[in-house]
Amino acid sequence: MYEFKDPGGRGRAAIIAVLAWLAADLVYTIGAATTIAALNGAASGTGPAPETADMITGAGGVALLVATLSSIIFVARWIMRVNANAHSMSDSMTVTPGWNVGWFFIPVALLWKPFQGLREAWQASVSPHDPTSVAVPPLMRWWWGLWLVSNVLGNVSTRLSFGKADAASLIASNWIDIATLAIDIPLAIVLIRMIQRFDDLQARGPDYAETFA
């Protein structure tokens, strides 16, 4: 039912998309810092002009939206490919390629089911006949933990910015956006590394798993 295909092409496309997302995230964060400076200086007339802050924030927001959607598409395609490859190698898989992506959009289940799918794919790729004997790589756990934290911070920021329209709430929201970048940078690095290691494993075979750290 499932055919093995080299995941390298989709992996490279996903990495480019993740880098573009990180660049857009940086621009958006610069806009957040400019907005904080404009709000803090509004009363005294110091700091950047509100129009400047709005322009940077608007451009950063559009760029981040486009980059986020692109990264979702390309990373999802990569996830489906490595999951399908694992299915072609082992009968132990319980999460299908489609659902490995679909669970990201299901409330509550998104907290662990997508990770379960990739964990199974890794274990099946390392040891098709005895996947449960394979330990989950720390890098994969770091990716999942950082992803969850980034999403929690993003939800908090969104609630603040669309809740009360007062300056204090907007400043707090933008500070959270700045703090989120400190999570997103290692998240992007870990995700890219995980994609590379996953692709190398499936391309080179189980023996390559020994190099995964």
ZIQUI-V700118 format. One record per residue. PHI is phi as a letter, one per 30 degrees, with the letter a starting at -180 (999 if undefined). D_CENTER is the distance of its C-alpha to the mean C-alpha in Angstrom with 1 decimal. Layout:
PHI&D_CENTER / PHI&D_CENTER
//
This chain:
999&29.1 / c&26.1 / c&26.6 / d&25.0 / b&23.5 / e&22.2 / d&18.3 / e&18.6 / d&18.7 / d&15.6 / d&13.9 / d&15.2 / d&14.3 / d&10.6 / d&10.9 / d&12.8 / d&10.4 / d&7.6 / d&10.7 / d&12.0 / d&9.1 / d&9.7 / d&13.4 / d&13.3 / d&11.7 / d&14.6 / d&17.1 / d&16.2 / d&16.6 / d&19.9 / d&20.9 / d&20.2 / d&22.4 / d&25.0 / d&25.1 / d&25.8 / d&28.5 / d&30.0 / d&30.2 / d&31.7 / c&34.2 / d&35.1 / d&38.2 / c&39.6 / i&38.8 / c&36.9 / i&33.4 / d&31.7 / d&33.0 / e&31.1 / d&31.1 / d&29.3 / d&26.6 / d&26.3 / d&26.1 / d&23.4 / d&21.3 / d&22.0 / d&21.1 / d&17.9 / d&17.0 / d&17.8 / d&16.0 / d&12.7 / d&13.3 / d&14.2 / d&11.4 / d&8.8 / d&11.0 / d&11.4 / d&7.9 / e&7.9 / d&11.3 / d&11.1 / d&8.4 / d&10.3 / d&13.5 / d&12.7 / e&12.0 / d&15.2 / d&17.1 / d&16.6 / d&17.3 / d&20.4 / d&21.5 / d&21.5 / d&23.6 / d&25.9 / c&26.6 / b&26.9 / d&28.2 / d&26.3 / d&23.1 / c&22.9 / c&19.7 / d&20.1 / e&17.7 / d&17.7 / d&17.1 / d&14.3 / c&12.4 / d&14.8 / d&14.3 / d&10.9 / c&13.4 / c&16.2 / e&16.9 / i&17.4 / d&16.7 / d&12.9 / d&13.4 / b&14.4 / d&15.1 / d&11.9 / d&12.1 / e&15.8 / d&15.5 / d&13.7 / d&16.0 / d&19.0 / d&18.1 / d&18.0 / d&21.2 / d&22.9 / d&22.3 / d&23.8 / b&26.7 / e&27.3 / c&30.4 / b&29.3 / d&25.6 / d&26.1 / d&27.6 / c&24.4 / d&22.5 / d&18.8 / d&17.6 / e&16.6 / e&13.7 / d&12.1 / d&13.0 / d&11.6 / e&8.1 / d&8.6 / d&10.5 / d&8.4 / d&5.6 / d&8.9 / d&10.5 / e&8.2 / d&8.8 / d&12.4 / d&13.1 / d&12.0 / d&14.3 / d&17.0 / d&17.0 / d&17.3 / d&20.1 / d&21.9 / d&21.9 / c&23.1 / c&25.4 / d&28.2 / c&28.8 / d&30.5 / d&29.7 / d&28.8 / d&26.0 / d&24.6 / d&24.9 / d&23.1 / d&20.3 / d&19.9 / d&20.2 / d&17.2 / d&15.3 / d&16.6 / d&15.8 / d&12.1 / d&12.0 / d&13.4 / d&10.4 / d&7.8 / d&10.2 / d&10.3 / d&6.6 / d&6.7 / d&10.0 / d&9.5 / d&7.1 / d&9.7 / d&12.4 / d&11.6 / e&11.6 / d&14.9 / d&16.4 / d&15.8 / d&17.4 / d&20.1 / d&20.9 / d&21.4 / d&23.3 / c&25.5 / j&26.1 / e&26.1 / d&27.9 / d&24.9 / e&23.1 / d&25.3 / d&23.5 / d&20.1 / b&19.5
//
